[in-house]
Each structure stands twice: as structure tokens, then as C-alpha cells.
């Protein structure tokens, strides 16, 4: 988590700001919140080091070995 926290922390701050301001308090707001979060993730996806994605691809294999 320490590896990706600097990249995703601003996204979750933005989401929490929406919650605190009342923009995502009801179920009707959930699809919009999910869409905004997905869009924000796509905006920063190219900034995350490739090694993170490589590890993510190997996790299922590692779990099967354990």
C-alpha cells in the first residue's frame, strides 16, 4: 500500500470531500460517485509504476502456491 498511496490518496480525499459535502449521501448519488472515481483512477493510472501492475498480475499465482 505504501507504494501506491501517494497516487491514490488524492482520489480518496476527493471522494471524502464529496461525502462530507453531501454530494454522495444517497443511493442515487452512488453511480455518479463510482463514475467519478473510475475517471480519476484512469487519469492517474499512467503515473503508477509498471512494477505495481506486474506484482498485481502475479498475486493470484503467489496465492495458489501458498
N, C-alpha and C positions, 0 to 999 in steps of 0.2 A: 504494500500500500504506500509506503514512503516514496517509492519510485514514481507513482502516478499522481500522488496527492497534489503536487504543485500545478498539474494540468487540470485536474477536475475540481479542485477546491473553489475556484471562481464560479463554476457552473452550479455547484450546490449552494453557494452563497446567493446566487441569483434566484434559485428555486425557493430558498428560505425567505428571501425578501418578498417574493410573490405570496408565500403563505402568510407571512406576518402582515402584509398589507391587505389581505382578504381577497386577492385575485385568484386563489386556488383553494377556497374553503369548501366548495360544494362539489358533488359528483359531476355536475355539469361542467365544471372547470377542468376536470381531470384530463380529458382528451387534449385540450389546448396546452396544458402543462406538460404532458408527455411529448407532444409535438415540439414544443419549445425546447425541452431538454434534449430530445433527439437531434434537433437542428444545432444546438450548441455543441453537442458531442461531435457531430460531423465537422463543425468549424475547427475544433482543436485536434481532431484525430491525426492529422498530418504532423502535429507537433510532438506527439508521443513517440519515444524512441522505438525503433523497429524491434529491439530485443524484447520489449514488453509483449508485443504481439507473438513473437516466437515462443516465449515462455507460455503464453496463453494457449497456443496450439499444442504444446507438449503436456499440459496439465492432465488431460484425460489419460494419456499413456502412463504418466507417472502414477496416477491414482490406481490404475489397473495393476501395476507392478506391486504396489504396497498392498 
